[in-house]
């Protein structure tokens, strides 16, 4: 039985099927920068923060705070995907009170449709994971996090994962 299971798994990996593997590079921001992401917003207010106390894992996380109200989006386009269902997830914590925070995906089927999950922060170190399922039909997807914050709202997001489910 063990040899049969090993042979099946070997064939699956050889065929390029990697279920459960995070497809995002630097998903916990341990590089210390946002160079693999597109930031729309002020990089002085939204940045990779080195503070183990504010990270879900490691020492770095995506942090936002500003003295005045602001909006920001952190996103990236992933191409070369096989069609199927993917799960996008992120861990979030913060002071709360934002107008909106959402995890989103779009451009996955050429329809212009967006799938999103609303994020609600409830306090420091009160981490919660949010996720969405994405039916990729065209081999690509744009993923991201959007923040519409009031003055002095703050938060941290970490451990973003994109995993193929089927």
PyMOL CGO cylinders between C-alpha atoms (Angstrom):
from pymol import cmd
from pymol.cgo import CYLINDER

trace = [
    CYLINDER, 0.00, 0.00, 0.00, 2.78, 2.45, 0.92, 0.3, 1, 1, 1, 1, 1, 1,
    CYLINDER, 2.78, 2.45, 0.92, 4.60, 1.78, -2.38, 0.3, 1, 1, 1, 1, 1, 1,
    CYLINDER, 4.60, 1.78, -2.38, 1.36, 2.31, -4.33, 0.3, 1, 1, 1, 1, 1, 1,
    CYLINDER, 1.36, 2.31, -4.33, 0.67, 5.64, -2.60, 0.3, 1, 1, 1, 1, 1, 1,
    CYLINDER, 0.67, 5.64, -2.60, 4.25, 6.77, -3.18, 0.3, 1, 1, 1, 1, 1, 1,
    CYLINDER, 4.25, 6.77, -3.18, 3.98, 5.85, -6.88, 0.3, 1, 1, 1, 1, 1, 1,
    CYLINDER, 3.98, 5.85, -6.88, 0.70, 7.77, -7.24, 0.3, 1, 1, 1, 1, 1, 1,
    CYLINDER, 0.70, 7.77, -7.24, 2.11, 10.87, -5.56, 0.3, 1, 1, 1, 1, 1, 1,
    CYLINDER, 2.11, 10.87, -5.56, 5.24, 10.68, -7.71, 0.3, 1, 1, 1, 1, 1, 1,
    CYLINDER, 5.24, 10.68, -7.71, 3.09, 10.57, -10.86, 0.3, 1, 1, 1, 1, 1, 1,
    CYLINDER, 3.09, 10.57, -10.86, 0.98, 13.52, -9.69, 0.3, 1, 1, 1, 1, 1, 1,
    CYLINDER, 0.98, 13.52, -9.69, 4.03, 15.70, -9.01, 0.3, 1, 1, 1, 1, 1, 1,
    CYLINDER, 4.03, 15.70, -9.01, 5.66, 14.63, -12.26, 0.3, 1, 1, 1, 1, 1, 1,
    CYLINDER, 5.66, 14.63, -12.26, 2.47, 15.71, -14.08, 0.3, 1, 1, 1, 1, 1, 1,
    CYLINDER, 2.47, 15.71, -14.08, 2.74, 19.15, -12.47, 0.3, 1, 1, 1, 1, 1, 1,
    CYLINDER, 2.74, 19.15, -12.47, -0.18, 18.76, -10.11, 0.3, 1, 1, 1, 1, 1, 1,
    CYLINDER, -0.18, 18.76, -10.11, 0.69, 20.31, -6.78, 0.3, 1, 1, 1, 1, 1, 1,
    CYLINDER, 0.69, 20.31, -6.78, -2.37, 20.54, -4.60, 0.3, 1, 1, 1, 1, 1, 1,
    CYLINDER, -2.37, 20.54, -4.60, -1.96, 22.28, -1.25, 0.3, 1, 1, 1, 1, 1, 1,
    CYLINDER, -1.96, 22.28, -1.25, 1.24, 24.15, -2.12, 0.3, 1, 1, 1, 1, 1, 1,
    CYLINDER, 1.24, 24.15, -2.12, 1.25, 27.93, -1.66, 0.3, 1, 1, 1, 1, 1, 1,
    CYLINDER, 1.25, 27.93, -1.66, 1.79, 29.44, -5.11, 0.3, 1, 1, 1, 1, 1, 1,
    CYLINDER, 1.79, 29.44, -5.11, 2.82, 32.89, -3.83, 0.3, 1, 1, 1, 1, 1, 1,
    CYLINDER, 2.82, 32.89, -3.83, 6.40, 34.00, -3.30, 0.3, 1, 1, 1, 1, 1, 1,
    CYLINDER, 6.40, 34.00, -3.30, 7.19, 35.97, -0.13, 0.3, 1, 1, 1, 1, 1, 1,
    CYLINDER, 7.19, 35.97, -0.13, 3.65, 35.49, 1.16, 0.3, 1, 1, 1, 1, 1, 1,
    CYLINDER, 3.65, 35.49, 1.16, 4.67, 36.50, 4.67, 0.3, 1, 1, 1, 1, 1, 1,
    CYLINDER, 4.67, 36.50, 4.67, 6.73, 39.54, 3.58, 0.3, 1, 1, 1, 1, 1, 1,
    CYLINDER, 6.73, 39.54, 3.58, 9.96, 38.14, 5.05, 0.3, 1, 1, 1, 1, 1, 1,
    CYLINDER, 9.96, 38.14, 5.05, 11.92, 39.81, 2.23, 0.3, 1, 1, 1, 1, 1, 1,
    CYLINDER, 11.92, 39.81, 2.23, 11.24, 43.06, 4.07, 0.3, 1, 1, 1, 1, 1, 1,
    CYLINDER, 11.24, 43.06, 4.07, 9.70, 44.80, 1.08, 0.3, 1, 1, 1, 1, 1, 1,
    CYLINDER, 9.70, 44.80, 1.08, 6.66, 44.75, -1.20, 0.3, 1, 1, 1, 1, 1, 1,
    CYLINDER, 6.66, 44.75, -1.20, 8.63, 44.37, -4.45, 0.3, 1, 1, 1, 1, 1, 1,
    CYLINDER, 8.63, 44.37, -4.45, 6.59, 41.38, -5.67, 0.3, 1, 1, 1, 1, 1, 1,
    CYLINDER, 6.59, 41.38, -5.67, 3.33, 43.31, -5.14, 0.3, 1, 1, 1, 1, 1, 1,
    CYLINDER, 3.33, 43.31, -5.14, 1.73, 46.43, -6.65, 0.3, 1, 1, 1, 1, 1, 1,
    CYLINDER, 1.73, 46.43, -6.65, 0.88, 49.05, -4.05, 0.3, 1, 1, 1, 1, 1, 1,
    CYLINDER, 0.88, 49.05, -4.05, -1.67, 51.73, -4.86, 0.3, 1, 1, 1, 1, 1, 1,
    CYLINDER, -1.67, 51.73, -4.86, -1.40, 54.13, -1.95, 0.3, 1, 1, 1, 1, 1, 1,
    CYLINDER, -1.40, 54.13, -1.95, 1.30, 55.86, 0.05, 0.3, 1, 1, 1, 1, 1, 1,
    CYLINDER, 1.30, 55.86, 0.05, 4.27, 53.59, 0.79, 0.3, 1, 1, 1, 1, 1, 1,
    CYLINDER, 4.27, 53.59, 0.79, 4.98, 55.67, 3.91, 0.3, 1, 1, 1, 1, 1, 1,
    CYLINDER, 4.98, 55.67, 3.91, 1.63, 54.48, 5.31, 0.3, 1, 1, 1, 1, 1, 1,
    CYLINDER, 1.63, 54.48, 5.31, 1.45, 50.94, 3.87, 0.3, 1, 1, 1, 1, 1, 1,
    CYLINDER, 1.45, 50.94, 3.87, 4.63, 48.90, 4.02, 0.3, 1, 1, 1, 1, 1, 1,
    CYLINDER, 4.63, 48.90, 4.02, 6.38, 45.71, 5.09, 0.3, 1, 1, 1, 1, 1, 1,
    CYLINDER, 6.38, 45.71, 5.09, 6.92, 46.13, 8.82, 0.3, 1, 1, 1, 1, 1, 1,
    CYLINDER, 6.92, 46.13, 8.82, 9.60, 44.30, 10.80, 0.3, 1, 1, 1, 1, 1, 1,
    CYLINDER, 9.60, 44.30, 10.80, 8.00, 43.68, 14.18, 0.3, 1, 1, 1, 1, 1, 1,
    CYLINDER, 8.00, 43.68, 14.18, 7.66, 40.10, 15.39, 0.3, 1, 1, 1, 1, 1, 1,
    CYLINDER, 7.66, 40.10, 15.39, 4.92, 41.26, 17.80, 0.3, 1, 1, 1, 1, 1, 1,
    CYLINDER, 4.92, 41.26, 17.80, 2.80, 42.39, 14.85, 0.3, 1, 1, 1, 1, 1, 1,
    CYLINDER, 2.80, 42.39, 14.85, 3.48, 39.41, 12.55, 0.3, 1, 1, 1, 1, 1, 1,
    CYLINDER, 3.48, 39.41, 12.55, 1.35, 36.28, 12.38, 0.3, 1, 1, 1, 1, 1, 1,
    CYLINDER, 1.35, 36.28, 12.38, 4.49, 34.28, 11.55, 0.3, 1, 1, 1, 1, 1, 1,
    CYLINDER, 4.49, 34.28, 11.55, 8.11, 35.27, 11.09, 0.3, 1, 1, 1, 1, 1, 1,
    CYLINDER, 8.11, 35.27, 11.09, 9.16, 38.85, 11.79, 0.3, 1, 1, 1, 1, 1, 1,
    CYLINDER, 9.16, 38.85, 11.79, 7.52, 40.78, 8.93, 0.3, 1, 1, 1, 1, 1, 1,
    CYLINDER, 7.52, 40.78, 8.93, 3.95, 41.63, 7.90, 0.3, 1, 1, 1, 1, 1, 1,
    CYLINDER, 3.95, 41.63, 7.90, 2.08, 44.11, 5.70, 0.3, 1, 1, 1, 1, 1, 1,
    CYLINDER, 2.08, 44.11, 5.70, 1.23, 47.08, 7.93, 0.3, 1, 1, 1, 1, 1, 1,
    CYLINDER, 1.23, 47.08, 7.93, -0.95, 50.15, 7.43, 0.3, 1, 1, 1, 1, 1, 1,
    CYLINDER, -0.95, 50.15, 7.43, -1.52, 53.29, 9.49, 0.3, 1, 1, 1, 1, 1, 1,
    CYLINDER, -1.52, 53.29, 9.49, -2.03, 56.95, 8.68, 0.3, 1, 1, 1, 1, 1, 1,
    CYLINDER, -2.03, 56.95, 8.68, -2.93, 60.03, 10.67, 0.3, 1, 1, 1, 1, 1, 1,
    CYLINDER, -2.93, 60.03, 10.67, -5.66, 60.89, 8.12, 0.3, 1, 1, 1, 1, 1, 1,
    CYLINDER, -5.66, 60.89, 8.12, -8.22, 58.79, 6.24, 0.3, 1, 1, 1, 1, 1, 1,
    CYLINDER, -8.22, 58.79, 6.24, -6.87, 56.87, 3.22, 0.3, 1, 1, 1, 1, 1, 1,
    CYLINDER, -6.87, 56.87, 3.22, -7.42, 54.03, 0.76, 0.3, 1, 1, 1, 1, 1, 1,
    CYLINDER, -7.42, 54.03, 0.76, -4.79, 51.56, -0.40, 0.3, 1, 1, 1, 1, 1, 1,
    CYLINDER, -4.79, 51.56, -0.40, -4.64, 48.40, -2.47, 0.3, 1, 1, 1, 1, 1, 1,
    CYLINDER, -4.64, 48.40, -2.47, -1.94, 45.74, -2.48, 0.3, 1, 1, 1, 1, 1, 1,
    CYLINDER, -1.94, 45.74, -2.48, -2.31, 43.36, -5.42, 0.3, 1, 1, 1, 1, 1, 1,
    CYLINDER, -2.31, 43.36, -5.42, -0.54, 41.12, -7.90, 0.3, 1, 1, 1, 1, 1, 1,
    CYLINDER, -0.54, 41.12, -7.90, -1.41, 39.17, -11.03, 0.3, 1, 1, 1, 1, 1, 1,
    CYLINDER, -1.41, 39.17, -11.03, -0.66, 35.46, -11.09, 0.3, 1, 1, 1, 1, 1, 1,
    CYLINDER, -0.66, 35.46, -11.09, -0.39, 33.82, -14.52, 0.3, 1, 1, 1, 1, 1, 1,
    CYLINDER, -0.39, 33.82, -14.52, 0.35, 30.33, -15.82, 0.3, 1, 1, 1, 1, 1, 1,
    CYLINDER, 0.35, 30.33, -15.82, -2.25, 28.67, -13.59, 0.3, 1, 1, 1, 1, 1, 1,
    CYLINDER, -2.25, 28.67, -13.59, -4.07, 25.52, -14.61, 0.3, 1, 1, 1, 1, 1, 1,
    CYLINDER, -4.07, 25.52, -14.61, -7.83, 25.96, -14.59, 0.3, 1, 1, 1, 1, 1, 1,
    CYLINDER, -7.83, 25.96, -14.59, -9.59, 24.83, -11.42, 0.3, 1, 1, 1, 1, 1, 1,
    CYLINDER, -9.59, 24.83, -11.42, -10.59, 26.04, -7.99, 0.3, 1, 1, 1, 1, 1, 1,
    CYLINDER, -10.59, 26.04, -7.99, -8.08, 27.91, -5.83, 0.3, 1, 1, 1, 1, 1, 1,
    CYLINDER, -8.08, 27.91, -5.83, -8.28, 29.11, -2.24, 0.3, 1, 1, 1, 1, 1, 1,
    CYLINDER, -8.28, 29.11, -2.24, -6.90, 32.55, -1.39, 0.3, 1, 1, 1, 1, 1, 1,
    CYLINDER, -6.90, 32.55, -1.39, -6.42, 33.29, 2.30, 0.3, 1, 1, 1, 1, 1, 1,
    CYLINDER, -6.42, 33.29, 2.30, -4.86, 35.91, 4.58, 0.3, 1, 1, 1, 1, 1, 1,
    CYLINDER, -4.86, 35.91, 4.58, -4.43, 36.43, 8.32, 0.3, 1, 1, 1, 1, 1, 1,
    CYLINDER, -4.43, 36.43, 8.32, -5.41, 39.86, 9.66, 0.3, 1, 1, 1, 1, 1, 1,
    CYLINDER, -5.41, 39.86, 9.66, -5.45, 41.79, 12.93, 0.3, 1, 1, 1, 1, 1, 1,
    CYLINDER, -5.45, 41.79, 12.93, -5.72, 45.43, 13.87, 0.3, 1, 1, 1, 1, 1, 1,
    CYLINDER, -5.72, 45.43, 13.87, -7.52, 48.12, 15.81, 0.3, 1, 1, 1, 1, 1, 1,
    CYLINDER, -7.52, 48.12, 15.81, -10.73, 48.02, 13.78, 0.3, 1, 1, 1, 1, 1, 1,
    CYLINDER, -10.73, 48.02, 13.78, -12.99, 50.86, 12.71, 0.3, 1, 1, 1, 1, 1, 1,
    CYLINDER, -12.99, 50.86, 12.71, -12.09, 50.86, 9.00, 0.3, 1, 1, 1, 1, 1, 1,
    CYLINDER, -12.09, 50.86, 9.00, -14.79, 51.67, 6.46, 0.3, 1, 1, 1, 1, 1, 1,
    CYLINDER, -14.79, 51.67, 6.46, -13.84, 48.49, 4.62, 0.3, 1, 1, 1, 1, 1, 1,
    CYLINDER, -13.84, 48.49, 4.62, -11.05, 45.94, 4.26, 0.3, 1, 1, 1, 1, 1, 1,
    CYLINDER, -11.05, 45.94, 4.26, -11.39, 43.15, 1.74, 0.3, 1, 1, 1, 1, 1, 1,
    CYLINDER, -11.39, 43.15, 1.74, -9.49, 40.24, 0.32, 0.3, 1, 1, 1, 1, 1, 1,
    CYLINDER, -9.49, 40.24, 0.32, -10.27, 40.05, -3.39, 0.3, 1, 1, 1, 1, 1, 1,
    CYLINDER, -10.27, 40.05, -3.39, -9.75, 38.16, -6.62, 0.3, 1, 1, 1, 1, 1, 1,
    CYLINDER, -9.75, 38.16, -6.62, -10.67, 39.21, -10.16, 0.3, 1, 1, 1, 1, 1, 1,
    CYLINDER, -10.67, 39.21, -10.16, -9.71, 38.49, -13.75, 0.3, 1, 1, 1, 1, 1, 1,
    CYLINDER, -9.71, 38.49, -13.75, -10.07, 34.74, -13.24, 0.3, 1, 1, 1, 1, 1, 1,
    CYLINDER, -10.07, 34.74, -13.24, -12.68, 34.13, -15.96, 0.3, 1, 1, 1, 1, 1, 1,
    CYLINDER, -12.68, 34.13, -15.96, -12.70, 37.15, -18.33, 0.3, 1, 1, 1, 1, 1, 1,
    CYLINDER, -12.70, 37.15, -18.33, -16.13, 38.27, -17.03, 0.3, 1, 1, 1, 1, 1, 1,
    CYLINDER, -16.13, 38.27, -17.03, -14.92, 41.23, -14.96, 0.3, 1, 1, 1, 1, 1, 1,
    CYLINDER, -14.92, 41.23, -14.96, -16.48, 39.66, -11.86, 0.3, 1, 1, 1, 1, 1, 1,
    CYLINDER, -16.48, 39.66, -11.86, -14.79, 40.07, -8.48, 0.3, 1, 1, 1, 1, 1, 1,
    CYLINDER, -14.79, 40.07, -8.48, -14.96, 37.68, -5.53, 0.3, 1, 1, 1, 1, 1, 1,
    CYLINDER, -14.96, 37.68, -5.53, -14.18, 39.14, -2.11, 0.3, 1, 1, 1, 1, 1, 1,
    CYLINDER, -14.18, 39.14, -2.11, -14.30, 38.53, 1.62, 0.3, 1, 1, 1, 1, 1, 1,
    CYLINDER, -14.30, 38.53, 1.62, -14.85, 41.39, 4.04, 0.3, 1, 1, 1, 1, 1, 1,
    CYLINDER, -14.85, 41.39, 4.04, -12.20, 41.60, 6.76, 0.3, 1, 1, 1, 1, 1, 1,
    CYLINDER, -12.20, 41.60, 6.76, -13.01, 42.93, 10.21, 0.3, 1, 1, 1, 1, 1, 1,
    CYLINDER, -13.01, 42.93, 10.21, -10.21, 43.66, 12.66, 0.3, 1, 1, 1, 1, 1, 1,
    CYLINDER, -10.21, 43.66, 12.66, -11.11, 43.43, 16.35, 0.3, 1, 1, 1, 1, 1, 1,
    CYLINDER, -11.11, 43.43, 16.35, -7.90, 44.17, 18.23, 0.3, 1, 1, 1, 1, 1, 1,
    CYLINDER, -7.90, 44.17, 18.23, -4.18, 43.73, 18.63, 0.3, 1, 1, 1, 1, 1, 1,
    CYLINDER, -4.18, 43.73, 18.63, -3.04, 40.10, 18.34, 0.3, 1, 1, 1, 1, 1, 1,
    CYLINDER, -3.04, 40.10, 18.34, -6.63, 38.98, 17.64, 0.3, 1, 1, 1, 1, 1, 1,
    CYLINDER, -6.63, 38.98, 17.64, -5.65, 37.22, 14.43, 0.3, 1, 1, 1, 1, 1, 1,
    CYLINDER, -5.65, 37.22, 14.43, -8.37, 35.86, 12.17, 0.3, 1, 1, 1, 1, 1, 1,
    CYLINDER, -8.37, 35.86, 12.17, -8.01, 34.09, 8.84, 0.3, 1, 1, 1, 1, 1, 1,
    CYLINDER, -8.01, 34.09, 8.84, -10.18, 35.10, 5.88, 0.3, 1, 1, 1, 1, 1, 1,
    CYLINDER, -10.18, 35.10, 5.88, -10.48, 33.18, 2.63, 0.3, 1, 1, 1, 1, 1, 1,
    CYLINDER, -10.48, 33.18, 2.63, -12.25, 32.97, -0.72, 0.3, 1, 1, 1, 1, 1, 1,
    CYLINDER, -12.25, 32.97, -0.72, -12.50, 30.25, -3.36, 0.3, 1, 1, 1, 1, 1, 1,
    CYLINDER, -12.50, 30.25, -3.36, -11.66, 31.28, -6.91, 0.3, 1, 1, 1, 1, 1, 1,
    CYLINDER, -11.66, 31.28, -6.91, -12.87, 29.37, -10.01, 0.3, 1, 1, 1, 1, 1, 1,
    CYLINDER, -12.87, 29.37, -10.01, -9.95, 30.06, -12.38, 0.3, 1, 1, 1, 1, 1, 1,
    CYLINDER, -9.95, 30.06, -12.38, -11.08, 29.50, -15.98, 0.3, 1, 1, 1, 1, 1, 1,
    CYLINDER, -11.08, 29.50, -15.98, -8.45, 31.42, -17.98, 0.3, 1, 1, 1, 1, 1, 1,
    CYLINDER, -8.45, 31.42, -17.98, -5.14, 30.49, -16.37, 0.3, 1, 1, 1, 1, 1, 1,
    CYLINDER, -5.14, 30.49, -16.37, -4.70, 33.71, -14.36, 0.3, 1, 1, 1, 1, 1, 1,
    CYLINDER, -4.70, 33.71, -14.36, -6.02, 35.78, -11.48, 0.3, 1, 1, 1, 1, 1, 1,
    CYLINDER, -6.02, 35.78, -11.48, -5.40, 39.16, -9.90, 0.3, 1, 1, 1, 1, 1, 1,
    CYLINDER, -5.40, 39.16, -9.90, -5.42, 38.92, -6.10, 0.3, 1, 1, 1, 1, 1, 1,
    CYLINDER, -5.42, 38.92, -6.10, -5.16, 41.55, -3.44, 0.3, 1, 1, 1, 1, 1, 1,
    CYLINDER, -5.16, 41.55, -3.44, -6.16, 43.40, -0.30, 0.3, 1, 1, 1, 1, 1, 1,
    CYLINDER, -6.16, 43.40, -0.30, -8.05, 46.70, -0.32, 0.3, 1, 1, 1, 1, 1, 1,
    CYLINDER, -8.05, 46.70, -0.32, -8.20, 49.02, 2.70, 0.3, 1, 1, 1, 1, 1, 1,
    CYLINDER, -8.20, 49.02, 2.70, -10.54, 52.01, 3.11, 0.3, 1, 1, 1, 1, 1, 1,
    CYLINDER, -10.54, 52.01, 3.11, -9.44, 53.45, 6.44, 0.3, 1, 1, 1, 1, 1, 1,
    CYLINDER, -9.44, 53.45, 6.44, -10.49, 56.28, 8.69, 0.3, 1, 1, 1, 1, 1, 1,
    CYLINDER, -10.49, 56.28, 8.69, -7.87, 58.45, 10.36, 0.3, 1, 1, 1, 1, 1, 1,
    CYLINDER, -7.87, 58.45, 10.36, -5.49, 56.55, 12.61, 0.3, 1, 1, 1, 1, 1, 1,
    CYLINDER, -5.49, 56.55, 12.61, -6.84, 53.10, 11.66, 0.3, 1, 1, 1, 1, 1, 1,
    CYLINDER, -6.84, 53.10, 11.66, -4.07, 50.50, 11.76, 0.3, 1, 1, 1, 1, 1, 1,
    CYLINDER, -4.07, 50.50, 11.76, -3.67, 46.85, 10.94, 0.3, 1, 1, 1, 1, 1, 1,
    CYLINDER, -3.67, 46.85, 10.94, -1.38, 44.03, 9.90, 0.3, 1, 1, 1, 1, 1, 1,
    CYLINDER, -1.38, 44.03, 9.90, -1.92, 41.32, 7.31, 0.3, 1, 1, 1, 1, 1, 1,
    CYLINDER, -1.92, 41.32, 7.31, 0.29, 38.28, 6.93, 0.3, 1, 1, 1, 1, 1, 1,
    CYLINDER, 0.29, 38.28, 6.93, 0.66, 34.77, 5.53, 0.3, 1, 1, 1, 1, 1, 1,
    CYLINDER, 0.66, 34.77, 5.53, -1.22, 35.24, 2.27, 0.3, 1, 1, 1, 1, 1, 1,
    CYLINDER, -1.22, 35.24, 2.27, -1.72, 31.92, 0.49, 0.3, 1, 1, 1, 1, 1, 1,
    CYLINDER, -1.72, 31.92, 0.49, -3.00, 30.85, -2.92, 0.3, 1, 1, 1, 1, 1, 1,
    CYLINDER, -3.00, 30.85, -2.92, -3.53, 27.10, -3.03, 0.3, 1, 1, 1, 1, 1, 1,
    CYLINDER, -3.53, 27.10, -3.03, -5.03, 24.92, -5.76, 0.3, 1, 1, 1, 1, 1, 1,
    CYLINDER, -5.03, 24.92, -5.76, -7.94, 22.86, -4.43, 0.3, 1, 1, 1, 1, 1, 1,
    CYLINDER, -7.94, 22.86, -4.43, -8.80, 20.86, -7.58, 0.3, 1, 1, 1, 1, 1, 1,
]
cmd.load_cgo(trace, "trace")
